[in-house]
Structure formats: structure tokens, C-alpha cells
Amino acid sequence: MQIGQWEILARLLIGAMMGGVIGFEREAHGRPAGFRTHLLVCLSAVLLMVISHNHYKLAPPNPIFGKVDTGRIVSGAVTGIGFLGAGVIIKMRGTIYGLTTAACIWIVFAIGLAVGSGLYVPAVATFMLTFLTLWTLRIAERKIPKVMYRRIEITADDVLAEEQLRAIIDTFGHVTGIDYEKDNQTRSVIYSVSVALKHDTPLRRLLKELSELGGAKNVRIGLTF
């Protein structure tokens, strides 16, 4: 059954509204893909699904060439959305940003496909769940205890006591691994310590305590990669 022109217009408007609202939330939090991007992604998904549904009416297939799979229109678009989502994911100094925004682009595309198919109830339910997830769970996420991972490099003499080193770190978190390197010329040992620290750990205080270890020459705290 071919979809009427007014029905198509209604679906496009509904898709644009839902995508725009989710995009507004991303825009309000300063994310790279915001209002316009999400609106256009959802709108394109609606249109592609409408084209897919109306394909046989607009261009009836020739029996000589066999049956045409209209699902390929949408499947090709899904692949393209994967590349678009990957474009907003950024890795900077050991931290990954943009995963939630990439997921939002994926979900608004799925909402658009649902609207374009006439599945209004699942589309609205998904839209509401997505919006509630972005707004309400953000508050709960702030209250979840977090861990930050750091790498500590200590250049020291052989007299440095590893037990004291571990004891200091254990007051702020715990050691996840230690690598050793010895310089025979200077007779120094380099400790590369991977640690998991509490999110509110005062790094300057940790640096000060490690620097006061007997035998420690140089201490550096950096991000893990």
C-alpha cells in the first residue's frame, strides 16, 4: 500500500521533531554533533524508509530482472551512519570522548526508520527512553564512584623500598602493575607503576609523598595510554 503525501509529510515532521529534541540535549552539553546534525539524521532516516516502502509503486520491477530487494536502501544507509558516528568519537590523552553522541546518532537514525515505517508507538517509546536516559541518568552517573587510571614513573636508587611505595599508593587506590628498568651506568632503577586511583585523589599530595621516599630521584605522574 502506497503512503499518502500528507502521511509522508506527517512522518517527516515527527522525525524532525524527535531528532531535534535529542540533538538539542547534545547541543546544550557542548557536544560536536548537536541540534542540526541529529535532526537531519532522523529526517534522512524517515525519508529513506518512505522511499523503501514506496519503491514498488514508484517504479514497479520488471519481471525479467527478478525481484528487487528494497531493504538494501536502508542497509546501505545504516553503514553510512556507522561512519558518521565514528567521526564524533575522539581520543585525547588517553581518554575517549563522543561515545554517547555517537550512540545518539545511531538511535535517532533508528527512530527515524521506525517513524518512516509508521511504527509510531515504538518510535515515541524509544524517543522518550532516550531523552530520559540522557537527562535523568546524568544525575545518577555523577554519584557513581569513579576510578581514574594513571601511570607513575619513579627513578630511584636500589635502596628504595617497594613495600613503602605500595603502601603509599594503597592509601589512594591500588597498584595494577609494575614494570622495572635498571640503568647499569647510573645504577638507577626506573619503576613504571600502573595505578587505579579514587576520582578525588589529590595528585599533588601523592606526588609529594612519593618524592619523599628514600632513594627517589625523580617522580612523574601521567596518563595511561
C-alpha positions, 0 to 999 in steps of 0.5 A: 500500500502506497503512503499518502503525501500528507502521511509522508509529510506527517512522518517527516515532521515527527522525525524532525521533531524527535531528532531535534529534541535529542540533538538539542540535549547534545547541543546544550552539553557542548557536544560536536554533533548537536541540534542540526546534525541529529535532526537531519539524521532522523529526517534522512532516516524517515525519508529513506524508509518512505522511499523503501516502502514506496519503491514498488509503486514508484517504479514497479520491477520488471519481471525479467530482472527478478525481484528487487530487494528494497531493504538494501536502501536502508542497509546501505544507509545504516553503514553510512551512519556507522561512519558518521558516528565514528567521526564524533568519537575522539581520543585525547590523552588517553581518554575517549570522548563522543561515545554517547553522541555517537550512540545518539546518532545511531538511535535517532537514525533508528527512530527515524526508520521506525517513524518512516515505517509508521511504527509510531508507538515504538518510535515515541517509546524509544524517543522518550527512553532516550531523552530520559536516559540522557537527562535523568541518568546524568544525575545518577552517573555523577554519584557513581564512584569513579576510578581514574587510571594513571601511570607513575614513573619513579627513578630511584636508587636500589635502596628504595623500598617497594613495600613503602611505595605500595603502601603509599599508593594503597592509601589512594587506590591500588597498584595494577602493575609494575614494570622495572628498568635498571640503568647499569651506568647510573645504577638507577632503577626506573619503576613504571607503576600502573595505578587505579586511583579514587576520582578525588585523589589529590595528585599533588599530595601523592606526588609529594609523598612519593618524592619523599621516599628514600632513594627517589630521584625523580617522580612523574605522574601521567596518563595511561595510554 
